[in-house]
């Protein structure tokens, strides 16, 4: 029996295009199960360092917003960074400094993501230090790449080749800002997927 007959189609009937399907929402609790209370370990969680990791402690927090300014509570953020000396060591499994982590936006209040790490040093070829973030979320067929620079490095940012390549009126979307309400080492970096405050994303 042919597939056409098995599907109940007439011999002369053609198949139409399968409707599109949005992606997710499964990234967050699929890749960060422990954060969501599942009895499975996280390969990479939101804590990138041990207490004895050299470098300035850093708490990075923020929200992911849709085009209407509403928080997205089932996104997943991946963070990768250099160590305090600006070295990209690739030590993803190093218990002292991993350099890579994941945080979902579905377990903290108001859809926050949060990473406990250290402030990175300046990598070779970069005038200013930065964190690399990747966004996964429902309906997003291709994940988005962005960077978080630090607002207190304004004197260095003017010479950073990547930051300078961004139109001046959009550069503020790449700045992490101090959040003194959460401590001296806390920084805030919100990600806007669309709208007038849309974050700059890089084509990698």
C-alpha positions as CSV (number, residue, x, y, z in Angstrom):
1,X,0.0,0.0,0.0
2,X,1.4,3.4,-1.0
3,X,1.9,6.1,1.6
4,X,-0.5,8.3,-0.3
5,X,-3.3,5.7,0.0
6,X,-2.4,5.0,3.6
7,X,-2.8,8.6,4.5
8,X,-6.3,8.7,3.0
9,X,-5.4,10.9,0.0
10,X,-6.9,10.6,-3.4
11,X,-4.6,9.3,-6.2
12,X,-4.4,12.8,-7.8
13,X,-4.3,14.8,-4.7
14,X,-1.0,16.6,-3.9
15,X,0.5,17.2,-0.4
16,X,0.5,20.7,0.9
17,X,3.2,22.4,2.9
18,X,3.4,21.3,6.6
19,X,2.5,24.3,8.8
20,X,5.4,25.9,10.6
21,X,5.9,25.2,14.3
22,X,7.5,27.4,16.8
23,X,10.6,26.2,18.7
24,X,10.2,25.4,22.4
25,X,9.4,26.2,25.1
26,X,11.8,23.5,26.3
27,X,15.3,25.1,26.2
28,X,15.3,26.4,29.8
29,X,14.1,23.3,31.6
30,X,15.7,20.9,29.1
31,X,19.2,22.4,29.4
32,X,18.9,23.6,33.0
33,X,16.8,20.8,34.6
34,X,18.1,21.2,38.2
35,X,17.2,24.9,38.2
36,X,13.6,24.0,37.4
37,X,13.4,21.3,40.1
38,X,13.8,18.2,38.0
39,X,15.8,15.3,39.4
40,X,18.5,15.7,36.8
41,X,21.9,17.4,37.1
42,X,22.8,20.6,35.2
43,X,25.8,20.1,32.9
44,X,26.2,23.9,33.1
45,X,24.4,26.0,35.7
46,X,24.3,29.7,36.6
47,X,27.4,29.6,38.9
48,X,30.6,29.8,37.0
49,X,33.1,30.0,39.8
50,X,34.0,28.6,43.2
51,X,34.5,30.8,46.3
52,X,38.3,30.7,45.8
53,X,38.3,31.8,42.2
54,X,40.7,34.7,41.6
55,X,39.0,37.9,40.3
56,X,36.4,40.4,41.2
57,X,33.1,38.7,42.0
58,X,30.3,39.5,39.6
59,X,26.5,39.0,39.9
60,X,24.9,39.5,36.5
61,X,21.1,39.7,36.4
62,X,18.5,40.8,34.0
63,X,15.3,40.1,32.2
64,X,14.4,39.2,28.6
65,X,11.6,41.3,27.1
66,X,9.4,40.8,24.0
67,X,8.4,43.5,21.6
68,X,5.6,44.6,23.9
69,X,7.9,45.1,26.8
70,X,6.6,42.0,28.6
71,X,9.1,39.6,30.4
72,X,9.8,36.3,28.7
73,X,9.7,33.6,31.4
74,X,10.8,30.6,29.4
75,X,14.0,31.8,27.7
76,X,17.5,30.4,28.3
77,X,20.6,32.5,28.5
78,X,24.1,31.1,27.9
79,X,27.1,33.1,29.1
80,X,30.7,32.6,28.1
81,X,33.6,34.7,29.2
82,X,37.4,35.1,29.7
83,X,38.9,34.7,33.1
84,X,40.2,37.7,35.2
85,X,43.4,37.9,33.1
86,X,41.5,38.0,29.8
87,X,42.4,34.4,28.9
88,X,39.9,32.2,27.0
89,X,41.1,29.0,28.6
90,X,38.2,26.8,27.5
91,X,37.9,25.4,31.0
92,X,34.2,24.6,30.8
93,X,34.6,21.8,33.3
94,X,37.1,23.5,35.6
95,X,35.6,23.5,39.1
96,X,37.3,26.8,40.1
97,X,36.4,28.8,36.9
98,X,34.2,27.3,34.3
99,X,33.9,30.2,31.9
100,X,30.5,29.0,30.6
101,X,27.1,28.8,32.2
102,X,23.3,28.7,31.6
103,X,20.4,30.3,33.3
104,X,16.7,30.1,32.6
105,X,14.2,32.9,33.2
106,X,11.4,30.8,34.7
107,X,12.4,30.3,38.3
108,X,13.3,33.8,39.7
109,X,10.9,36.6,40.4
110,X,9.8,38.6,37.3
111,X,11.5,36.3,34.9
112,X,15.0,37.2,36.0
113,X,18.1,35.3,34.9
114,X,21.2,35.4,37.1
115,X,24.8,34.4,36.9
116,X,27.4,34.3,39.7
117,X,30.8,34.7,38.2
118,X,33.8,37.0,38.1
119,X,34.4,40.2,36.1
120,X,36.4,39.2,33.0
121,X,39.6,40.7,31.9
122,X,40.2,42.2,28.5
123,X,40.8,39.6,25.9
124,X,43.5,40.0,23.1
125,X,42.2,42.4,20.4
126,X,39.6,44.0,22.7
127,X,40.0,47.4,24.3
128,X,37.2,46.7,26.8
129,X,36.1,43.6,28.7
130,X,32.8,42.0,28.0
131,X,30.6,39.0,28.5
132,X,29.2,37.0,25.6
133,X,25.5,36.0,25.8
134,X,23.4,33.7,23.7
135,X,19.6,33.8,23.8
136,X,17.3,30.8,23.2
137,X,13.6,31.1,23.4
138,X,10.2,30.0,22.0
139,X,9.6,30.9,18.4
140,X,13.2,31.7,17.8
141,X,14.5,29.4,15.1
142,X,18.1,30.7,15.3
143,X,19.5,31.8,18.7
144,X,20.7,35.3,19.1
145,X,24.2,36.5,20.1
146,X,25.0,39.7,22.0
147,X,27.6,41.2,24.3
148,X,27.4,42.9,27.7
149,X,30.0,45.6,28.2
150,X,30.5,47.5,31.5
151,X,29.3,51.1,31.7
152,X,32.3,52.1,33.9
153,X,34.7,51.4,31.1
154,X,33.6,54.3,28.9
155,X,37.2,55.4,28.4
156,X,38.1,52.0,27.0
157,X,34.9,51.5,25.0
158,X,35.8,54.4,22.6
159,X,38.7,52.2,21.3
160,X,37.0,48.9,21.3
161,X,36.6,47.8,17.6
162,X,33.4,45.8,18.0
163,X,31.7,48.4,20.2
164,X,32.6,51.2,17.8
165,X,31.2,49.3,14.9
166,X,27.7,49.6,16.4
167,X,25.7,52.7,15.5
168,X,26.2,55.2,18.3
169,X,22.5,55.5,19.1
170,X,22.3,51.7,19.7
171,X,25.4,51.2,21.8
172,X,23.6,51.7,25.1
173,X,21.8,48.4,24.6
174,X,25.1,46.7,25.1
175,X,25.9,48.2,28.4
176,X,25.6,46.4,31.7
177,X,24.9,48.8,34.6
178,X,25.6,48.6,38.3
179,X,22.6,47.6,40.5
180,X,23.6,48.9,43.9
181,X,20.3,47.6,45.3
182,X,21.6,44.1,45.1
183,X,25.1,44.7,46.3
184,X,28.4,46.2,45.3
185,X,29.2,43.5,42.7
186,X,25.8,43.3,41.1
187,X,25.2,44.4,37.5
188,X,22.0,44.6,35.4
189,X,21.8,43.7,31.8
190,X,18.3,43.5,30.2
191,X,17.8,42.0,26.7
192,X,15.0,43.3,24.5
193,X,14.2,41.0,21.6
194,X,12.2,43.6,19.6
195,X,10.8,47.1,19.9
196,X,12.3,50.6,20.4
197,X,14.9,49.3,22.9
198,X,15.9,46.2,20.8
199,X,19.3,44.9,21.9
200,X,22.0,44.8,19.3
201,X,22.5,41.2,18.1
202,X,25.6,40.1,16.2
203,X,25.5,37.9,13.0
204,X,27.9,35.1,13.9
